[in-house]
Amino acid sequence: MGWFAKKVIGNVLASVIGMAIIRAFISLEHPFIFLKTASLYLIAIIIVLAVVGAVFGYLRYLVPLRREQGFPFVYVESDGAVRELNDKEQAYLKTEFSPGDGGRPYIKNRYDGKTYNGSISGFIYRDRVPKAIAIRPESPQVNS
């Protein structure tokens, strides 16, 4: 989450908490009104946080991080380097597999996402690689 979003959420929460405290002091003679008001504020905070979380979830997983031409997939090595695919890997990814086939390729959603065995290496969409990571040309020594 960026600094701006944290600042906005912090200001909203501080305002809501401040309003709840002021309302509590105003309605000290009516404790049930205070409980009703506090519960409504709590529900409002939960709804706001859910909406903000949904927006950031959308931005994190669906918005492309870079726009480049080429084969839609690249490969993340175990050291974090990213490289283009060779012809065999491209043919493997173009092959149609049934959903239940255990031999189908695993495509990562995020650059730092880990595979089932805890490694960061694997295929990923080209537009999901951060701009700060350079995509190297195909390595001639890679044999798949």
C-alpha positions in Angstrom: 0.0 0.0 0.0 1.4 3.4 -0.9 2.1 6.3 1.4 -0.9 8.3 0.1 -3.3 5.5 0.7 -2.0 5.0 4.2 -2.3 8.7 4.9 -5.9 8.8 3.6 -6.9 5.7 5.6 -5.2 7.1 8.7 -7.0 10.4 8.4 -10.4 8.8 7.8 -9.9 6.5 10.8 -8.8 9.4 13.0 -11.8 11.4 12.0 -14.2 8.6 12.6 -12.7 7.8 16.0 -12.7 11.5 17.0 -16.4 11.8 16.0 -17.2 8.7 18.0 -15.5 10.1 21.1 -17.2 13.4 20.8 -20.6 11.6 20.4 -19.8 9.5 23.5 -19.3 12.6 25.6 -22.4 14.2 24.3 -24.6 11.2 25.0 -23.2 10.1 28.3 -26.7 10.1 29.8 -27.9 7.7 27.1 -25.4 4.7 27.0 -27.6 2.7 24.6 -27.4 5.6 22.0 -23.6 5.6 22.4 -23.5 1.8 21.8 -25.7 2.2 18.7 -23.6 5.0 17.4 -20.3 3.2 18.1 -21.5 0.0 16.4 -22.6 2.0 13.3 -19.2 3.7 13.1 -17.5 0.3 13.4 -19.6 -1.1 10.6 -18.8 2.0 8.5 -15.1 1.4 9.1 -15.3 -2.2 8.1 -17.1 -1.3 4.9 -14.6 1.4 4.0 -11.7 -1.0 4.6 -13.3 -3.7 2.6 -13.8 -1.4 -0.4 -10.2 0.0 -0.1 -8.9 -3.6 0.1 -10.9 -4.6 -3.0 -9.5 -1.7 -5.0 -5.9 -2.4 -4.0 -6.5 -6.1 -4.7 -7.7 -5.2 -8.2 -4.7 -3.0 -8.8 -2.2 -5.5 -7.4 -3.3 -8.5 -9.5 -5.0 -7.2 -12.7 -3.3 -4.0 -13.7 -0.3 -4.6 -16.0 3.1 -3.4 -14.6 4.7 -3.0 -18.0 3.6 -2.8 -21.6 6.0 -4.6 -24.0 5.6 -6.5 -27.2 6.7 -10.1 -27.6 5.7 -13.5 -26.4 3.3 -13.1 -23.6 5.3 -15.1 -21.1 8.8 -14.9 -19.7 10.7 -17.1 -17.1 11.8 -16.1 -13.6 15.0 -17.8 -12.6 15.7 -19.0 -9.1 18.0 -16.0 -8.5 15.2 -13.6 -9.5 16.5 -12.8 -13.0 14.0 -12.8 -15.8 14.7 -14.1 -19.3 12.9 -14.6 -22.6 11.7 -18.1 -23.5 13.4 -20.4 -25.9 11.5 -22.1 -28.8 10.8 -25.3 -26.8 9.4 -23.4 -23.8 7.2 -21.3 -26.1 5.9 -24.5 -27.8 5.2 -26.0 -24.4 3.2 -23.0 -23.3 1.2 -22.9 -26.6 0.2 -26.6 -26.1 -3.4 -27.1 -25.0 -3.8 -29.0 -21.8 -6.9 -30.3 -20.0 -7.6 -28.6 -16.7 -6.9 -31.9 -14.8 -3.6 -32.6 -16.6 -0.7 -32.6 -14.1 1.8 -31.8 -16.8 0.3 -28.4 -17.6 2.5 -25.4 -16.9 2.1 -23.4 -13.7 1.9 -19.7 -14.5 2.7 -17.3 -11.5 0.4 -14.3 -10.9 3.1 -12.2 -9.2 6.8 -11.8 -9.7 7.6 -12.6 -6.0 5.0 -15.4 -5.8 6.4 -18.8 -4.9 5.6 -22.1 -6.5 4.4 -25.2 -4.6 8.0 -26.1 -3.6 8.9 -22.6 -2.3 10.9 -21.4 -5.3 10.3 -18.1 -7.1 11.3 -19.6 -10.5 8.6 -20.2 -13.0 6.7 -18.8 -15.9 4.9 -15.5 -15.6 3.1 -13.1 -17.8 5.4 -10.5 -19.3 3.2 -7.6 -18.2 3.3 -8.8 -14.5 7.1 -8.4 -14.2 8.0 -5.1 -12.4 9.5 -2.4 -14.6 12.6 -2.3 -12.4 13.5 -5.9 -13.4 15.2 -6.2 -16.7 14.2 -9.0 -19.1 17.3 -10.7 -20.4 17.5 -12.3 -23.9 17.0 -16.0 -24.2 19.9 -17.9 -22.7 21.5 -20.4 -25.2 22.5 -22.8 -22.4 18.9 -23.4 -21.3 17.7 -26.7 -22.5 14.1 -27.6 -21.6 
